[in-house]
Each structure stands twice: as structure tokens, then as C-alpha cells.
Amino acid sequence: MKINWFEEKIKKFSSIGGYQKPEYLQDAVKLDSNENYVISRQFQNDVISTAKKNSDVREYPLGGIERLIPMISKFVKIPCSMIGVGNGSDQILDLILSNFASNQTKILTSNPTFGFFEERCKLYSIPMIAIPFSNDMKLNIKDFIKQSKNANILYLDSPNNPTGFQFSKNELQQLIASFHGPVIIDEAYGEFGNYSLANMVKTQENLIVVQTLSKSFGLAGLRLGYFIANKKFTDVFMNVLQYPYPLSTLTIESGILALEKSTIMKDAANNIKIERKRIIETLQKYDAFEVFDSKANFVLFDAHGAYKRVYSALAEQGISIRKLGKIGTHDGCLRVTIGTKEMNSKFLLAIRDLLG
Ligand SMILES: Cc1ncc(COP(=O)(O)O)c(C=O)c1O
């Protein structure tokens, strides 16, 4: 058969593989995707049922985003003209990459970085300069500043997925100020971290801060992400690059209601931080594990040669965590999301039964 350009493309894409979702375990204690179960089902029900009453899905959501953006603006305390939205922050990152990057633009990031972002760079053949984490899962700002001269775009998830690392605010500000191209700071886990750089956008033209309702608000299934950036970028993104109706009516209405109840989100984030400390301190008691500090709603630990056994033993008991394997010199990495107190206790008990 004659191979044409279309088949060549399909062959190229199939060699990439795509983003690896976690294994699906029915009725599992789900600690594998950094979702937020501390936000109650009641919160979700209240938001969705009111959103349903306010929605007429026979219509396109004309004017909906225009009502949502002032709510985000009030929440982040940044003018509406500097805020754009997307179908999850995934879609925002994807639209930035597909329109502003190419095989001629080098992206400076960390290794590891957010898996979806890395996959998208592969898909668009965008070269990456990826600075590795040290053995104790930290990054060195000097390495970034040094390499920044060779790069066109800077992307950092702050805190980082999967390590949970976050630069000090000062260091990150210094890096951004010294970088000449666009800087994407992905704050998907920002509410669990030490700070947000959203305000810096007011003085730093090249900065795009990406945030989401998926993690802190516990609304991953709604697919609602947003960004904060200078007005020129925001206008082009929203009027030219973005789809005409990227968010469903139910997403828009639910988002408006959730943002009105942001104190519930803040309480949940605080509880998660307390539970994160408990999980880190308990896991640290096992010699079999090396546990890394985290500023996000998950904890990374290296279970060395035992990682497959730990993962499978938990899965057999209906507890799903993320199996990552090798990261740098650490060959048995596992990542566990911080769930409710009850979920976390089940996870810790299962570990105790296995190793105690
Ligand atoms: C660093 C990072 N950025 C973005 C996302 C995607 O978030 P969203 O649900 O808004 O697409 C994730 C989700 O895991 C993430 O880990």
C-alpha cells in the first residue's frame, strides 16, 4: 500500500502514546488524581442543583463567560480585562502551546513537570530544556536562570506535580523578571502552597498565571480553568484563539455559585494541609520509604524496590494511588493524594498492615 502524508501523521502520533490516565478501580478509595474529596458532596450538590435551575441547555451559553469572569475577578482581585477561561487549565495550556510554540521554540521547564504539558510538547514537536530535580526533590533557581538565555518560553507548575515542590516567592519572582519570553506559571495547586503570583501579572507583561477550580474547589469534573495575564494577551486568547463556547452552561453556572462560596474551599484547603502533615510524618516512620515535602494536595514518596508490591497491595484493598516509578535517581516513586481524614486513615492503615 502507498503510504501518504495522512498515514505518516497517524504513525507519528501513535508513537507518542499520549497522557497516561490512572488505572480505573471500581469503588476505590481514589487517591490517584489529586482530586479533592474534602469538599463535601453537599457543596457539590448545592452548586449543581442551583446551576441546573439557572440553565437552559437548549441555548448556547451566550453571555455566560461574561457573567463568570467578574466572579473570578472578585475572587482573585484582578481586573476582568486580565482574566480568560478554558475547558480545564489543560485546554488553556494546550491553546498556548499550539498557537505560540513550534519546533523552533524551546521551552524551559523542570524534569519531572506536569505530564500533560510534556505530552503536548511531544505532540507539537516542541523541544524542551528540562532541569532535573536534585536527590531531595528540589530545584535550583541558578540552573534556571543560567538556562533561561537558551529558551523562548518558561513553564513551571508551582507547586510542581508530581514532587510537590515550590520555589520561594522571591526566587520565582527573580527568575520571571530575568526571563525575556512568555512565562507560564501553572498554579493548579496554588491554594495548597505558600503563595500565588497572580498579583505580579499587574507589573510583569510576560507573565501568564494559570489556575483551576479542579483541585481546591473539588470541581475537576466541571472542567473549569482560568488564567490571569496582560490585557493584550487576554483579548487575543479569548477573542481569537479560544473556541466560541468553551464552557458548558452548567459549568458556567456552577462556577459562579462555587466562587460565591470560596470560604468553604479555603476551609477544605486548610484541612488538607493539616492532613498532608499527618501523612508525611507517618510515612517518614517507615525505613522502606523516602518521603518528600509537599506544598500541594499530594505527597510523593520513593518506596524503592517495594513500590510495585505496595501499589498492588493497596489496589487489592481498593485503594488507588499513582504508580510513577523512576524519577531521577529514585526508582520506586508513588504519589498519594490527600483525601478526607477517613480516606487517609484507610491508606495509612493499609501501609501499616503491609510494612508494620
Ligand atoms: C500541574 C497541573 N496543571 C494543570 C492540571 C489540569 O487541571 P484542569 O483540571 O484544570 O485541566 C493538573 C491536573 O492534574 C496539574 O497537575
The ligand as an SDF file (V2000), in Angstrom:
LIG
                    3D

 16 16  0  0  0  0  0  0  0  0999 V2000
    0.1010   20.9770   37.3170 C   0  0  0  0  0  0  0  0  0  0  0  0
   -1.2610   20.7770   36.7460 C   0  0  0  0  0  0  0  0  0  0  0  0
   -1.7490   21.6950   35.9220 N   0  0  0  0  0  0  0  0  0  0  0  0
   -2.9710   21.5620   35.3840 C   0  0  0  0  0  0  0  0  0  0  0  0
   -3.7560   20.4570   35.6540 C   0  0  0  0  0  0  0  0  0  0  0  0
   -5.0560   20.2840   34.9370 C   0  0  0  0  0  0  0  0  0  0  0  0
   -6.0880   20.8900   35.5970 O   0  0  0  0  0  0  0  0  0  0  0  0
   -7.5140   21.0390   34.9400 P   0  0  0  0  0  0  0  0  0  0  0  0
   -8.3880   20.0540   35.6170 O   0  0  0  0  0  0  0  0  0  0  0  0
   -7.8920   22.4570   35.2330 O   0  0  0  0  0  0  0  0  0  0  0  0
   -7.4020   20.7910   33.4700 O   0  0  0  0  0  0  0  0  0  0  0  0
   -3.2890   19.4680   36.5110 C   0  0  0  0  0  0  0  0  0  0  0  0
   -4.1170   18.2820   36.7900 C   0  0  0  0  0  0  0  0  0  0  0  0
   -3.6940   17.2700   37.2770 O   0  0  0  0  0  0  0  0  0  0  0  0
   -1.9930   19.6190   37.0600 C   0  0  0  0  0  0  0  0  0  0  0  0
   -1.4650   18.6750   37.8390 O   0  0  0  0  0  0  0  0  0  0  0  0
  1  2  1  0
  2  3  1  0
  2 15  2  0
  3  4  2  0
  4  5  1  0
  5  6  1  0
  5 12  2  0
  6  7  1  0
  7  8  1  0
  8  9  2  0
  8 10  1  0
  8 11  1  0
 12 13  1  0
 12 15  1  0
 13 14  2  0
 15 16  1  0
M  END
$$$$
